[in-house]
Every structure is written in C-alpha cells, then in structure tokens.
Amino acid sequence: MENTERNAIELHGDEEIIEVIDLNEMEPDPDDLADDLEDVDFEDPGNADDEGWETEDEMEAEAEQDDSEFTFSKHTGSVFCVSLDPKTNSLAVTGGEDDKAYVWRVIDGEVLLECTGHKDSVTCAVFSHDSSLVASGDMSGLIKVWKLETKEEIWSFEVGDLEWLEWHPCAPVLLAGTDDGNVWMWKIPSGDCKTFQSPASQATSGRVLPDGKRTVVGYEDGTVRVWDLKQGNAVHVIKGQDGHQGALTCLAFNKDGSLVLTGSVDGGAKLISTTTGKVVGALSVEGGKAKGSKDEGETNSVESVGFCNILPLAAVAYLDGTLAIYDLSTQALRHRCQHEAGIVHLQWEESSSMVSTCSLDGALRVWDARSGNMVSEYHGHTAEILDFAINREGSLAVTASGDNQAKVFCLQRPDR
C-alpha cells in the first residue's frame, strides 16, 4: 500500500474490519489527533511531567490514592513545619531538612520567597500577626526574619539549639525557646532583646497568651512557668507534684486564655488556670497505658492538645494513636477515636466541633467531637505527616511530610 493510505483494523468478535483511509484527503489536525487519543485506554502514568522511565515501585506508589488538590515539591528533604499566613490564609510557609524555608501560594504553589542561609534543618517557620514578616529558625539556633513585601532578610540572631519560635499575637515581637532553658524576646527589626532565664532545663514548648502580656512555657523537667513579658518575672511556677513527671511536649490555651492545657511524655494532660497558676484538672485515658505506667519505655506520650472554641471540649492526642475528647465541665472522657498509628498533631477548626489529626501513617483525618465519629480521611503522602495547618473556614488543610512534600487538601463535609 502506498504511503498515502493506511490500514485501520478493528476487531469485533470474530470479525476483522479493514478500513482504508486516504491520508491525502485530510490534513492532520492536532484537535482530531487529540480526540482520537481520548478513546485510547492508557494506563495511568502518574505524574506525566516526570522524565525518564520509572521503576515498578515508583509506579505503584504513584498509583496509590492521592486526595490532594496540589503538591508542593520544592523541598529536597523532609518537610518539618507549615504555617498559614493569619491575614489572608492564602500563603503557606514550610521549613525543611534541606536547610530552607519557602513562602508559597496555596492556590498554585508559586514561590514568593525562598529563605536561605540556614545552617541546619529549618524546624520553625511562622508568619507575624499581620502577615508582613516571616521568621524561620533552624535546629542550630539561627533565626532569620524576612519582609515579605521586599523579599529581604531584615534581621537575624543566633541562640542555642532552638525548640520553638512564636510571634506575639498583636506586635512585631518574636519569642523563642532554647535547649538551655532560656526564652528570648526581640522587637523586630530593632532587635531590642529580653531573656527569661530559668534553671538549665530545655524550654520545650511555649505560647503567648491572647492578652499579649504573658507567655506560658513548658520545660523538659515537667515544670510550667507563666511569664510576665513586661516585668520579666515568672508570675506562676507549676512544678513538683503539680507539674508533670516528664518533659512537656505541647500546650494550648482556650479562646480567652484563662485556661492552659499541657501535655507531656508522662502521658498526662493538665488543665492550669493562668489567673491563679493552679492545676484545675488532670485528663488521662483510663485503663490505658496512658495512666500511671511505671516503665518509661511504655509511657504513652501526649503529642498534641487543643481546646474547642464553641463547646466545652478539649482534645488530647497520644503517641499510641488515641485521640481522646474530654468534657471540660466534668473532665470525663467523652470519646476515644482510635488511629492505626501514632498521632503527631491535632487542630480544632476555628468555629466548629471538628478536630483534625495527622499521624505517622501519612493520613489526615477529620473527626466530629460531638459524636466521636470520623467525618473524612485524606491520603496522598508516602511517609508520615509531621505538621499541618487549617484555614479559618475549615475548608483547606496544608500538610508537611517526611516524603519531602507539602500538600494542599480541600476538606469536604456533607454540611457544606
């Protein structure tokens, strides 16, 4: 057959139909070719942008369920932390094992700022209260502040090994806790500095209270201190029998800052009044390893805590995969929501009874604290999720994972 003709062969049962088409009669229109290709049953190639052939394992991994809307893959190591900008919730900042932080748009992943010059993994990255500044901190204690508008580094400082980094809720003031027990506070960009010193025990977690006048800090020896930021003194010290019997891992406050909930490797969670400094409640999972385990290796560490804004409920997440929902009025365990793997982080939606969790199995889950039922589950990461953030509307989550990726998930619910 001449090259102006071709055979099109179709099989229908036992029939063979041969159709001769004269190619001279038709110009090859790209749209027609596209239409022809639509009918071909291709195997899903995963990410078509990848170059070269893929191994079977890679293809299998790509064929796995991915519920995300968008994947941010600029990091070349594990992504340790993620925050959303408080003003618009349209920007994310992620910090990673590659010694970098990126500020990017959640809608399309466009990088607005690459925060370079760190000497170790970036484990803290947060926006200031008005979203004009970003602070990035690495494990070695090098902290940098960047101005988003000009994309310039405007301040840097080096402290001891960094444990946490947090902006003041209503001023360009940055706080940090270090492994030598110090808490630092700086005015940005002037760098005016104040330190809050305590006995040499790591300042493992810290939060500035909503009044902006006090900060609550938890330490490795189980002590909790409430500091007066102006005076520079500890107004309350909760220690000994009142304190935890192991390092503080997390803390959170209720909406008006009158109560703080602390979590520890000792498996306990304590409710503390910020007004009196008294422990007003202790939350524990009855009958589980979480309560009074003598063997330290078996202690069921509390990994994350939080208060519901609209109901008198608190959530406590444990390393054994238990999410416990407590009734604050009675301090009774209301629901036990079980995960297959340890929980890393929990976050309540701002104005609902939904609480989300991320865990070592790489899944993000949304739970209704009223019923204790799981509302939805999102997959896509191929390693553990190490951190996540939810927008104010509770409609979007951004996750950070050990698979070197950050992902954006749209949170769907029947009542939306």
N, C-alpha and C positions, 0 to 999 in steps of 0.2 A: 504494500500500500504506500502511496506517495506521502511525503511529509505534510501535505495539505489536508490529510484526513487522519482520524484516529478512531480506534475502536472503543466503545463504552460497553462493558459487559456487566450485566446484572443477572443474578441467579434468583429465580422464583421457583421454589420447589425443585422439580426435575428439569424445568425449562431453562434454556440459556438464550437470552435475548441479546443479539448483537446489533448495535445501533451505529451507523456510520455518519459521522458529523463532518461537514466540510468546514475547516477552520478558516478558509478564505472569506466565508460569508460573515464572519463576526470578529470584531476587534476584541481582544481580551480586556474586558472592563474589570478594574480592581473590585468594584462592588459586586459584580457577578461571581468573581472568584471567591469573595468573602461569603456570599450566600451559599455557594457550593460547599465551602468548608464547614458551614454551620451544621450540615447534615451528617458530617463525618463524626463517628463516635470516638473521640480522643480519650486516652487515659488522662486523668488529671495530673499535669506535670508539676503541681505545687507552685512554686514561685517561678514564673516564666522569665524573670529578669536574671536569674542565676545563670552564670556562664558555665559551659562545660557539662560533662556527664556527671550524674550523681550516683552514689552508691545505693545499694538496696536499702540500707539502714536510713540514709538520708531521705529517700523517697517515702519510706514507711512513716518516718517522723512527720514529714510534710502532709501526708495523707491523714494524719490524726486531726481530730476536731480542733478548729480554731474559731472561737466565737468573737474574736476581737474585731473592731472596726478598723484599727490602724496599728501598725507595729513600728516602733522607733528603734532602729538598729545601728545607730552611730557608735555606741559603746563597744569596746573590744574586750571587755571583761565583765564580770558580774555587775549588775546594777543594784546598788545597796539602798538608795533612798530616792523618794519622789515627793514633791510638794506642788500644789496648785497655787497660782497667784491669787491672793484674797480679794483683790478688787474686781476682777472680771471672770476668774476661773477659766480663762481661755489659754493660759500659758502654764506649762509644766517645767520644773527644773529637776533633773535627775543627776545623781552622782554615782561614780562607779570605780571599779577596781583598776581601770585604766588611768587613774590619777586625773580625771577630768569631770567637770560638770557641764551639762548642756541646758540652755533655756530654749524651749521649742513650743510651737503652737500645737495644741492638742487636736485641732481640726485636720491638719495635714502634715505635721511633723517638721515644718520649716524651722531651721535652727536660727534663732535670733542672736544667740550669744554662746560662744564656746569659752568656758572658764578653764584656762590652762595655767601652768606654772606650779601645780601642786607636786609634792614630793612623795606622796603615798596615796592610797585609796581614798577617794572622796566619800565620806560616810555621812556627811551632813550637808544639806543644800536647802535653803529656805528663803522665801520672799519676805520683805519688810511689810508692815501693816498696810501701806499704801501702794504696794507692788512696784515701787520705783527702784528699789535696791534688791540685790540678791547676795546672800552670804553663802560661801562654800568653805567647808572645813575638811581637812584630811586627818587620817589617823595619827600622823606625827605631830599634829597640833598647829599646822599652818592654816590660818584663816584669812580669806580674802573677801572683800566686798566690792561688788560691781554695780555700776549705774547702768540701768537698762537703756535709758534714753540715748546715752552717748556710747554705750557698749565698752566702757572703760573701767579698769580697776581703779578704785578711788582710795582703798585702804587695805592694809594687810598687817598681820601681827602673828607672832609665834608664841604658843603656850606649850604646856606639857601635853602628853597624849590626850587627845580630845575624846570626850564621852558624849557630849550633847551640845547643841547650838540652837538658840532660840531668840527671835526678835521680841521686843517689847510690843504689847498689843496696840499702842497708840503713839509711839515716838520712834525716831531713828536711833534706837538704843539696842545694842546686841549683847546677849549674855551667853556664856559658855561654861561648861563644867569639865574638869580635867581629872586625870587619874591620881594627881597628888592631893586631891581633896579641895582644891580651890574652885571658887566660882568667880568668874570675871564679868565685868560690865563695862562697856565702852559706849561713848557717844560717837556717832558716825556722821561726818568723816573726821571730826577734830581729833578723835582718839582719846579724849579725856577718859580716864580709867579708874575703876574702883574694884577692889577684890574683897571677897567674903571668905575668910580663911577658917578652916576647921581642922580637927586632928587628921593626920595623914591617912585618910580612907577615901577611896575613889568617890567622886561626885557622879554617881552612875546615871541619874535622871533628874531633870528639872523642868519646871513650868512657871511662867509668870502668871500670877492671878489676874482675873479680869479688871480689878481695880487699878492695875498698873503700879501698885505701891509695894507689893510683896511678891516674893518668889518662893516656891516650895521646892526643896532639893532633897533627894534621896541618896543615901550613901551605901557603900559596899558593906559596912559593918551593921546594916539594918536600921541605922538612925535616920530620922526625917527631921529636917530643920525648916522653919518658916523664917525667911529673912526680910527685914525691913530695908528696902532698896535705898531709901534716902538716908536713914541713920547708919546703915551698915551693920546692924546687930541682928542676932538671931532672936526673934520675939518668942518663938516656941521651939523646944527641942524634945522630940519624941524618941526615947531610947530605952534600952534595958528590956524589961518585961512588956512595956508599952510598945516598944519598937518591934521591928522584925528580927527574926533569928538568922537571917541570911541577907545577902545583897539585894538592894532594891533594883527591880528590873524596869518598872514603869510606874507612872502616876498620871492621874487625870482629875479635873475638878468639875463640879456641876456648874450650871449656867451662871449663877451669881457668885461663884467662888467661895461659898460658905462651907462646902464640904470638899475634901480631897480623898480620892480612893487610891491606895498604894498597892502595888503587887511586888512579890519577892520570890527569890529562888526557894524560900522556905515553904512555898505552896500556899501561903496565906495572902489574903487581901484585907486591908484595914480601912475603915472609914474614920477620917480625922476632921474635927471641926477646926477651921482656920481661925476662928474667933478665939476659942479657948485653948487650942492645942491639945485637946483631949481626944483619945480614941473613943469614938461613939458606937463603933460596931466592928465586928470581925466576920468576914464572909469566907466560908470554906465549903467544899463539896463533901458532904457527909459520907462516910463509909468508903471513900476512895483513897488512893494513895496520897491525895492532896492533903489529907488531915493527919498530922502527927506522925509522919513516917520517920522512924529513927535512923534508918540507913540513908545517908545523904545522897547516895547514888540513886535512890529510888524516889527522892522528893520530886513531886510534880510541880515544877516551876510555873509561876504565873508569868505569862509573856506579855499580856496587854489588858488594859482595863478601860472602862468608859461609862459615862452616865447618859441615860436617855434624857433629851430636853423636854419632852412633852408628857412623860409618865414617870412615876416614882420607881424607876427601874435602873439597875446597874448591870453591866456585863463584865465577866471575867473570863479570859481565855487562858487555857493551860497547855503545857507542852505535850500532854498525853492526848490532845485533840478534843478535849471537852470545852465547849462554850457554855458557861453557866450564866443564867439570867436570874438575878436576885430581886426580890421585892424590898425596896428600901424601908418601907414603913414597918415591916415585920422582920426584915433581914433574912427571910426564908428563901430557900432555893425554889424558884418557880419552874424553871425549865432547864434540862440538860440536853444540849444539842451536840451530838457526837460527830467528830470528824475522823477520817481514816488515818490522818497524820497530824503531827503537832501543828498548833496554830501559831502564827508569827505575829499577827497584828489584827486588831479589830477596830472598827469605826462605826459609830452611830450616824444615821442620816440626821441632818440638822433639825428637821421638823416632822419626823415620823417615828414610828416604833420599829423601824427596820434597822438591823445591825448587820454589817458585812464583816467577813473574815477572809484572811488569806492564809494559806497553810503550806507546809513543806511538800505537799503533793502537787503543787503548781496550780491549784484551782482557787477561784474567787467565789464565795458563796454569800447569798443574802438571806437573812433569817427574819421572820416576824416574831418579835419578842413577846407579843401578846399570846400567841399560840405555841411558840417554840418550834414551829414548822419552817423548813427551808422553802423559800419562795423561788429562788433561782440559783443556778450554778453556771459558772463560766470557765471554759477551758481554752487553752491556746499555748501556754508556756510549757517548755520541755524540762524545766527544773523548778525548784522551789520559788515561790513569790516571797520576796524579802521585805517589801513595803508596798503600800498603796494609798491613794488619796481619792476622796469622793467629792464631787462638786456640791454646791449648796442645795441644788434641786434634787439631788439624789438620782440624777439621770445618767451620770457618767462616772466611770472609775478609771484611774490610771495606775498601772501596776509596774513594779520593778522586780526583776527576776535574776536568778543565778544563770539563766541561759543567755545573758548579755543583752537582753531586750527589755524594753518598756512597751506596754500595750495599752491601748485605749479601748474600753468596753462600754457599750451603751447598755444601761441597766433597764431592762424591760420589766414591767409589772402589769398584772391584769387591771389594776385600778387606774392605770394611766391612759 
